Amino acid sequence: MRVAYLTQTKTRCFLTIKEGPGGATVDTVIVAGKREARTYCAAHGIKAWSF
């Protein structure tokens, strides 16, 4: 089960995708915000974990 964590900085939002809650990082995607992050997760079957 893949999960995603959203990290926000002043200028960007990063969506970090991992294999499980404590697993290894699979991918990091730059997104515009929470809405785009949720849409990305829904389209790829990933559980939004921290947002």
N, CA, C and O atoms as a Tripos MOL2 file, in Angstrom:
@<TRIPOS>MOLECULE
protein
  204   203    51     0     0
PROTEIN
NO_CHARGES

@<TRIPOS>ATOM
      1 N           0.8450   -1.1760    0.0000 N.3       1 MET1
      2 CA          0.0000    0.0000    0.0000 C.3       1 MET1
      3 C           0.8910    1.2410    0.0000 C.2       1 MET1
      4 O           1.7100    1.4270    0.9010 O.2       1 MET1
      5 N           0.7300    2.0630   -0.9880 N.am      2 ARG2
      6 CA          1.4930    3.3090   -1.0660 C.3       2 ARG2
      7 C           0.7470    4.4190   -0.3500 C.2       2 ARG2
      8 O          -0.4760    4.5270   -0.4360 O.2       2 ARG2
      9 N           1.5060    5.2410    0.3580 N.am      3 VAL3
     10 CA          0.9380    6.3950    1.0610 C.3       3 VAL3
     11 C           1.7130    7.6370    0.6330 C.2       3 VAL3
     12 O           2.8500    7.5460    0.1690 O.2       3 VAL3
     13 N           1.0770    8.8030    0.7970 N.am      4 ALA4
     14 CA          1.6980   10.0520    0.3780 C.3       4 ALA4
     15 C           1.6830   11.0550    1.5280 C.2       4 ALA4
     16 O           0.6980   11.1800    2.2560 O.2       4 ALA4
     17 N           2.7890   11.7570    1.6680 N.am      5 TYR5
     18 CA          2.9310   12.8180    2.6630 C.3       5 TYR5
     19 C           3.1320   14.1310    1.9230 C.2       5 TYR5
     20 O           3.9020   14.1900    0.9640 O.2       5 TYR5
     21 N           2.4530   15.1810    2.3540 N.am      6 LEU6
     22 CA          2.5890   16.4990    1.7340 C.3       6 LEU6
     23 C           3.4750   17.3680    2.6090 C.2       6 LEU6
     24 O           3.2220   17.5220    3.8040 O.2       6 LEU6
     25 N           4.5160   17.9370    2.0100 N.am      7 THR7
     26 CA          5.4190   18.8500    2.6960 C.3       7 THR7
     27 C           5.3410   20.1990    1.9900 C.2       7 THR7
     28 O           5.5210   20.2820    0.7750 O.2       7 THR7
     29 N           5.0720   21.2520    2.7530 N.am      8 GLN8
     30 CA          4.9390   22.5810    2.1710 C.3       8 GLN8
     31 C           6.0920   23.4770    2.6120 C.2       8 GLN8
     32 O           6.4530   23.5140    3.7880 O.2       8 GLN8
     33 N           6.6620   24.1960    1.6500 N.am      9 THR9
     34 CA          7.6600   25.2150    1.9330 C.3       9 THR9
     35 C           7.0580   26.5590    1.5340 C.2       9 THR9
     36 O           5.8820   26.6300    1.1780 O.2       9 THR9
     37 N           7.8440   27.6120    1.5910 N.am     10 LYS10
     38 CA          7.3220   28.9230    1.2110 C.3      10 LYS10
     39 C           6.9430   28.9960   -0.2600 C.2      10 LYS10
     40 O           5.9890   29.6830   -0.6230 O.2      10 LYS10
     41 N           7.6770   28.3010   -1.1000 N.am     11 THR11
     42 CA          7.4660   28.4290   -2.5380 C.3      11 THR11
     43 C           6.9190   27.1840   -3.2270 C.2      11 THR11
     44 O           6.4100   27.2800   -4.3440 O.2      11 THR11
     45 N           7.0090   26.0200   -2.5890 N.am     12 ARG12
     46 CA          6.5950   24.7800   -3.2480 C.3      12 ARG12
     47 C           5.9310   23.8240   -2.2820 C.2      12 ARG12
     48 O           6.0400   23.9520   -1.0630 O.2      12 ARG12
     49 N           5.2350   22.8560   -2.8710 N.am     13 CYS13
     50 CA          4.6570   21.7410   -2.1210 C.3      13 CYS13
     51 C           5.2070   20.4560   -2.7230 C.2      13 CYS13
     52 O           5.1970   20.2700   -3.9400 O.2      13 CYS13
     53 N           5.6810   19.5820   -1.8630 N.am     14 PHE14
     54 CA          6.2420   18.3080   -2.3030 C.3      14 PHE14
     55 C           5.3610   17.1770   -1.8140 C.2      14 PHE14
     56 O           4.9790   17.1350   -0.6440 O.2      14 PHE14
     57 N           5.0430   16.2700   -2.7030 N.am     15 LEU15
     58 CA          4.2770   15.0750   -2.3730 C.3      15 LEU15
     59 C           5.2570   13.9120   -2.3780 C.2      15 LEU15
     60 O           5.7580   13.5170   -3.4310 O.2      15 LEU15
     61 N           5.5270   13.3640   -1.1960 N.am     16 THR16
     62 CA          6.4600   12.2500   -1.0590 C.3      16 THR16
     63 C           5.6710   10.9560   -0.9910 C.2      16 THR16
     64 O           4.8140   10.7950   -0.1220 O.2      16 THR16
     65 N           5.9490   10.0430   -1.8880 N.am     17 ILE17
     66 CA          5.2310    8.7720   -1.9620 C.3      17 ILE17
     67 C           6.1230    7.6880   -1.3850 C.2      17 ILE17
     68 O           7.2870    7.5570   -1.7610 O.2      17 ILE17
     69 N           5.5520    6.9020   -0.4530 N.am     18 LYS18
     70 CA          6.3110    5.8540    0.2260 C.3      18 LYS18
     71 C           5.5720    4.5260    0.1520 C.2      18 LYS18
     72 O           4.3660    4.4760   -0.0900 O.2      18 LYS18
     73 N           6.3280    3.4490    0.3670 N.am     19 GLU19
     74 CA          5.7580    2.1030    0.4500 C.3      19 GLU19
     75 C           5.3360    1.8650    1.8960 C.2      19 GLU19
     76 O           6.1290    1.3540    2.6870 O.2      19 GLU19
     77 N           4.1320    2.2170    2.2500 N.am     20 GLY20
     78 CA          3.6520    2.0600    3.6190 C.3      20 GLY20
     79 C           4.0280    3.2530    4.4800 C.2      20 GLY20
     80 O           4.8470    4.0760    4.0700 O.2      20 GLY20
     81 N           3.4380    3.3620    5.6810 N.am     21 PRO21
     82 CA          3.6540    4.5170    6.5490 C.3      21 PRO21
     83 C           5.1100    4.7410    6.9550 C.2      21 PRO21
     84 O           5.5220    5.8890    7.1220 O.2      21 PRO21
     85 N           5.8840    3.6990    7.1160 N.am     22 GLY22
     86 CA          7.2730    3.8650    7.5130 C.3      22 GLY22
     87 C           8.2540    3.3450    6.4930 C.2      22 GLY22
     88 O           9.4350    3.1660    6.7910 O.2      22 GLY22
     89 N           7.7750    3.1020    5.2990 N.am     23 GLY23
     90 CA          8.5940    2.4550    4.2830 C.3      23 GLY23
     91 C           9.5340    3.3880    3.5530 C.2      23 GLY23
     92 O           9.6590    4.5690    3.8790 O.2      23 GLY23
     93 N          10.1830    2.8260    2.5650 N.am     24 ALA24
     94 CA         11.1520    3.5670    1.7630 C.3      24 ALA24
     95 C          10.4410    4.5290    0.8160 C.2      24 ALA24
     96 O           9.3260    4.2650    0.3670 O.2      24 ALA24
     97 N          11.0980    5.6400    0.5230 N.am     25 THR25
     98 CA         10.5630    6.6330   -0.4070 C.3      25 THR25
     99 C          10.6250    6.0950   -1.8240 C.2      25 THR25
    100 O          11.6700    5.6290   -2.2770 O.2      25 THR25
    101 N           9.5010    6.1620   -2.5180 N.am     26 VAL26
    102 CA          9.4140    5.6820   -3.8880 C.3      26 VAL26
    103 C           9.6160    6.8310   -4.8690 C.2      26 VAL26
    104 O          10.3500    6.6970   -5.8480 O.2      26 VAL26
    105 N           8.9550    7.9710   -4.5990 N.am     27 ASP27
    106 CA          8.9920    9.0900   -5.5380 C.3      27 ASP27
    107 C           8.6550   10.3780   -4.8010 C.2      27 ASP27
    108 O           7.9970   10.3550   -3.7610 O.2      27 ASP27
    109 N           9.1110   11.5010   -5.3490 N.am     28 THR28
    110 CA          8.7460   12.8190   -4.8490 C.3      28 THR28
    111 C           8.2430   13.6400   -6.0240 C.2      28 THR28
    112 O           8.9140   13.7420   -7.0510 O.2      28 THR28
    113 N           7.0520   14.2280   -5.8720 N.am     29 VAL29
    114 CA          6.4110   14.9750   -6.9460 C.3      29 VAL29
    115 C           6.1640   16.3960   -6.4500 C.2      29 VAL29
    116 O           5.7480   16.5930   -5.3080 O.2      29 VAL29
    117 N           6.4180   17.3850   -7.3010 N.am     30 ILE30
    118 CA          6.1140   18.7750   -6.9590 C.3      30 ILE30
    119 C           4.6790   19.0560   -7.4000 C.2      30 ILE30
    120 O           4.3230   18.8320   -8.5570 O.2      30 ILE30
    121 N           3.8600   19.5490   -6.4710 N.am     31 VAL31
    122 CA          2.4600   19.8640   -6.7500 C.3      31 VAL31
    123 C           2.1790   21.3110   -6.3560 C.2      31 VAL31
    124 O           2.9790   21.9410   -5.6640 O.2      31 VAL31
    125 N           1.0360   21.8320   -6.8020 N.am     32 ALA32
    126 CA          0.6810   23.2230   -6.5360 C.3      32 ALA32
    127 C           0.1300   23.4090   -5.1220 C.2      32 ALA32
    128 O           0.3140   24.4680   -4.5210 O.2      32 ALA32
    129 N          -0.5390   22.3950   -4.5920 N.am     33 GLY33
    130 CA         -1.1320   22.5130   -3.2660 C.3      33 GLY33
    131 C          -1.8920   21.2610   -2.8850 C.2      33 GLY33
    132 O          -1.7550   20.2150   -3.5200 O.2      33 GLY33
    133 N          -2.7000   21.3810   -1.8330 N.am     34 LYS34
    134 CA         -3.4350   20.2160   -1.3240 C.3      34 LYS34
    135 C          -4.4100   19.6530   -2.3500 C.2      34 LYS34
    136 O          -4.5370   18.4360   -2.4850 O.2      34 LYS34
    137 N          -5.0850   20.5180   -3.0590 N.am     35 ARG35
    138 CA         -6.0790   20.0550   -4.0330 C.3      35 ARG35
    139 C          -5.4190   19.2100   -5.1210 C.2      35 ARG35
    140 O          -5.9090   18.1290   -5.4490 O.2      35 ARG35
    141 N          -4.3250   19.6890   -5.6750 N.am     36 GLU36
    142 CA         -3.6230   18.9290   -6.7100 C.3      36 GLU36
    143 C          -3.0300   17.6410   -6.1480 C.2      36 GLU36
    144 O          -3.0040   16.6170   -6.8290 O.2      36 GLU36
    145 N          -2.5540   17.6930   -4.9100 N.am     37 ALA37
    146 CA         -1.9980   16.4980   -4.2660 C.3      37 ALA37
    147 C          -3.0780   15.4290   -4.0930 C.2      37 ALA37
    148 O          -2.8310   14.2550   -4.3690 O.2      37 ALA37
    149 N          -4.2590   15.8170   -3.6450 N.am     38 ARG38
    150 CA         -5.3560   14.8570   -3.4780 C.3      38 ARG38
    151 C          -5.7830   14.2710   -4.8180 C.2      38 ARG38
    152 O          -6.0710   13.0780   -4.9160 O.2      38 ARG38
    153 N          -5.8230   15.1120   -5.8510 N.am     39 THR39
    154 CA         -6.1850   14.6470   -7.1900 C.3      39 THR39
    155 C          -5.1660   13.6460   -7.7160 C.2      39 THR39
    156 O          -5.5310   12.6270   -8.3020 O.2      39 THR39
    157 N          -3.8770   13.9440   -7.5020 N.am     40 TYR40
    158 CA         -2.8030   13.0350   -7.9230 C.3      40 TYR40
    159 C          -2.9350   11.6850   -7.2170 C.2      40 TYR40
    160 O          -2.8150   10.6310   -7.8410 O.2      40 TYR40
    161 N          -3.1800   11.7350   -5.9220 N.am     41 CYS41
    162 CA         -3.3240   10.4900   -5.1530 C.3      41 CYS41
    163 C          -4.5150    9.6710   -5.6320 C.2      41 CYS41
    164 O          -4.4170    8.4550   -5.7940 O.2      41 CYS41
    165 N          -5.6320   10.3390   -5.8550 N.am     42 ALA42
    166 CA         -6.8240    9.6310   -6.3180 C.3      42 ALA42
    167 C          -6.6030    8.9960   -7.6920 C.2      42 ALA42
    168 O          -7.0620    7.8820   -7.9410 O.2      42 ALA42
    169 N          -5.9110    9.6900   -8.5690 N.am     43 ALA43
    170 CA         -5.6790    9.1830   -9.9190 C.3      43 ALA43
    171 C          -4.7170    7.9930   -9.9380 C.2      43 ALA43
    172 O          -4.7900    7.1440  -10.8260 O.2      43 ALA43
    173 N          -3.8150    7.9360   -8.9510 N.am     44 HIS44
    174 CA         -2.8070    6.8660   -8.9270 C.3      44 HIS44
    175 C          -3.0700    5.8090   -7.8550 C.2      44 HIS44
    176 O          -2.2460    4.9140   -7.6650 O.2      44 HIS44
    177 N          -4.1900    5.8920   -7.1580 N.am     45 GLY45
    178 CA         -4.5300    4.8780   -6.1590 C.3      45 GLY45
    179 C          -3.6480    4.9200   -4.9280 C.2      45 GLY45
    180 O          -3.3450    3.8790   -4.3450 O.2      45 GLY45
    181 N          -3.2290    6.1210   -4.5210 N.am     46 ILE46
    182 CA         -2.3540    6.2940   -3.3620 C.3      46 ILE46
    183 C          -3.1560    6.8850   -2.2160 C.2      46 ILE46
    184 O          -3.9860    7.7680   -2.4330 O.2      46 ILE46
    185 N          -2.9220    6.4140   -1.0090 N.am     47 LYS47
    186 CA         -3.6450    6.9270    0.1460 C.3      47 LYS47
    187 C          -2.9660    8.2090    0.6530 C.2      47 LYS47
    188 O          -1.7710    8.2150    0.9480 O.2      47 LYS47
    189 N          -3.7440    9.2870    0.7480 N.am     48 ALA48
    190 CA         -3.2360   10.5530    1.2950 C.3      48 ALA48
    191 C          -3.1140   10.3940    2.8020 C.2      48 ALA48
    192 O          -4.1200   10.2070    3.4870 O.2      48 ALA48
    193 N          -1.9010   10.4650    3.3240 N.am     49 TRP49
    194 CA         -1.6520   10.1190    4.7110 C.3      49 TRP49
    195 C          -1.6500   11.3150    5.6420 C.2      49 TRP49
    196 O          -2.2050   11.2120    6.7370 O.2      49 TRP49
    197 N          -1.0690   12.4280    5.2810 N.am     50 SER50
    198 CA         -0.8970   13.5300    6.2300 C.3      50 SER50
    199 C          -1.6440   14.8080    5.8440 C.2      50 SER50
    200 O          -1.3210   15.8830    6.3510 O.2      50 SER50
    201 N          -2.6240   14.7120    4.9680 N.am     51 PHE51
    202 CA         -3.3490   15.9090    4.5670 C.3      51 PHE51
    203 C          -4.7650   15.5890    4.1680 C.2      51 PHE51
    204 O          -5.5210   16.4880    3.8000 O.2      51 PHE51
@<TRIPOS>BOND
     1     1     2 1
     2     2     3 1
     3     3     4 2
     4     3     5 am
     5     5     6 1
     6     6     7 1
     7     7     8 2
     8     7     9 am
     9     9    10 1
    10    10    11 1
    11    11    12 2
    12    11    13 am
    13    13    14 1
    14    14    15 1
    15    15    16 2
    16    15    17 am
    17    17    18 1
    18    18    19 1
    19    19    20 2
    20    19    21 am
    21    21    22 1
    22    22    23 1
    23    23    24 2
    24    23    25 am
    25    25    26 1
    26    26    27 1
    27    27    28 2
    28    27    29 am
    29    29    30 1
    30    30    31 1
    31    31    32 2
    32    31    33 am
    33    33    34 1
    34    34    35 1
    35    35    36 2
    36    35    37 am
    37    37    38 1
    38    38    39 1
    39    39    40 2
    40    39    41 am
    41    41    42 1
    42    42    43 1
    43    43    44 2
    44    43    45 am
    45    45    46 1
    46    46    47 1
    47    47    48 2
    48    47    49 am
    49    49    50 1
    50    50    51 1
    51    51    52 2
    52    51    53 am
    53    53    54 1
    54    54    55 1
    55    55    56 2
    56    55    57 am
    57    57    58 1
    58    58    59 1
    59    59    60 2
    60    59    61 am
    61    61    62 1
    62    62    63 1
    63    63    64 2
    64    63    65 am
    65    65    66 1
    66    66    67 1
    67    67    68 2
    68    67    69 am
    69    69    70 1
    70    70    71 1
    71    71    72 2
    72    71    73 am
    73    73    74 1
    74    74    75 1
    75    75    76 2
    76    75    77 am
    77    77    78 1
    78    78    79 1
    79    79    80 2
    80    79    81 am
    81    81    82 1
    82    82    83 1
    83    83    84 2
    84    83    85 am
    85    85    86 1
    86    86    87 1
    87    87    88 2
    88    87    89 am
    89    89    90 1
    90    90    91 1
    91    91    92 2
    92    91    93 am
    93    93    94 1
    94    94    95 1
    95    95    96 2
    96    95    97 am
    97    97    98 1
    98    98    99 1
    99    99   100 2
   100    99   101 am
   101   101   102 1
   102   102   103 1
   103   103   104 2
   104   103   105 am
   105   105   106 1
   106   106   107 1
   107   107   108 2
   108   107   109 am
   109   109   110 1
   110   110   111 1
   111   111   112 2
   112   111   113 am
   113   113   114 1
   114   114   115 1
   115   115   116 2
   116   115   117 am
   117   117   118 1
   118   118   119 1
   119   119   120 2
   120   119   121 am
   121   121   122 1
   122   122   123 1
   123   123   124 2
   124   123   125 am
   125   125   126 1
   126   126   127 1
   127   127   128 2
   128   127   129 am
   129   129   130 1
   130   130   131 1
   131   131   132 2
   132   131   133 am
   133   133   134 1
   134   134   135 1
   135   135   136 2
   136   135   137 am
   137   137   138 1
   138   138   139 1
   139   139   140 2
   140   139   141 am
   141   141   142 1
   142   142   143 1
   143   143   144 2
   144   143   145 am
   145   145   146 1
   146   146   147 1
   147   147   148 2
   148   147   149 am
   149   149   150 1
   150   150   151 1
   151   151   152 2
   152   151   153 am
   153   153   154 1
   154   154   155 1
   155   155   156 2
   156   155   157 am
   157   157   158 1
   158   158   159 1
   159   159   160 2
   160   159   161 am
   161   161   162 1
   162   162   163 1
   163   163   164 2
   164   163   165 am
   165   165   166 1
   166   166   167 1
   167   167   168 2
   168   167   169 am
   169   169   170 1
   170   170   171 1
   171   171   172 2
   172   171   173 am
   173   173   174 1
   174   174   175 1
   175   175   176 2
   176   175   177 am
   177   177   178 1
   178   178   179 1
   179   179   180 2
   180   179   181 am
   181   181   182 1
   182   182   183 1
   183   183   184 2
   184   183   185 am
   185   185   186 1
   186   186   187 1
   187   187   188 2
   188   187   189 am
   189   189   190 1
   190   190   191 1
   191   191   192 2
   192   191   193 am
   193   193   194 1
   194   194   195 1
   195   195   196 2
   196   195   197 am
   197   197   198 1
   198   198   199 1
   199   199   200 2
   200   199   201 am
   201   201   202 1
   202   202   203 1
   203   203   204 2
@<TRIPOS>SUBSTRUCTURE
     1 MET1         2 RESIDUE 1 A MET
     2 ARG2         6 RESIDUE 1 A ARG
     3 VAL3        10 RESIDUE 1 A VAL
     4 ALA4        14 RESIDUE 1 A ALA
     5 TYR5        18 RESIDUE 1 A TYR
     6 LEU6        22 RESIDUE 1 A LEU
     7 THR7        26 RESIDUE 1 A THR
     8 GLN8        30 RESIDUE 1 A GLN
     9 THR9        34 RESIDUE 1 A THR
    10 LYS10       38 RESIDUE 1 A LYS
    11 THR11       42 RESIDUE 1 A THR
    12 ARG12       46 RESIDUE 1 A ARG
    13 CYS13       50 RESIDUE 1 A CYS
    14 PHE14       54 RESIDUE 1 A PHE
    15 LEU15       58 RESIDUE 1 A LEU
    16 THR16       62 RESIDUE 1 A THR
    17 ILE17       66 RESIDUE 1 A ILE
    18 LYS18       70 RESIDUE 1 A LYS
    19 GLU19       74 RESIDUE 1 A GLU
    20 GLY20       78 RESIDUE 1 A GLY
    21 PRO21       82 RESIDUE 1 A PRO
    22 GLY22       86 RESIDUE 1 A GLY
    23 GLY23       90 RESIDUE 1 A GLY
    24 ALA24       94 RESIDUE 1 A ALA
    25 THR25       98 RESIDUE 1 A THR
    26 VAL26      102 RESIDUE 1 A VAL
    27 ASP27      106 RESIDUE 1 A ASP
    28 THR28      110 RESIDUE 1 A THR
    29 VAL29      114 RESIDUE 1 A VAL
    30 ILE30      118 RESIDUE 1 A ILE
    31 VAL31      122 RESIDUE 1 A VAL
    32 ALA32      126 RESIDUE 1 A ALA
    33 GLY33      130 RESIDUE 1 A GLY
    34 LYS34      134 RESIDUE 1 A LYS
    35 ARG35      138 RESIDUE 1 A ARG
    36 GLU36      142 RESIDUE 1 A GLU
    37 ALA37      146 RESIDUE 1 A ALA
    38 ARG38      150 RESIDUE 1 A ARG
    39 THR39      154 RESIDUE 1 A THR
    40 TYR40      158 RESIDUE 1 A TYR
    41 CYS41      162 RESIDUE 1 A CYS
    42 ALA42      166 RESIDUE 1 A ALA
    43 ALA43      170 RESIDUE 1 A ALA
    44 HIS44      174 RESIDUE 1 A HIS
    45 GLY45      178 RESIDUE 1 A GLY
    46 ILE46      182 RESIDUE 1 A ILE
    47 LYS47      186 RESIDUE 1 A LYS
    48 ALA48      190 RESIDUE 1 A ALA
    49 TRP49      194 RESIDUE 1 A TRP
    50 SER50      198 RESIDUE 1 A SER
    51 PHE51      202 RESIDUE 1 A PHE
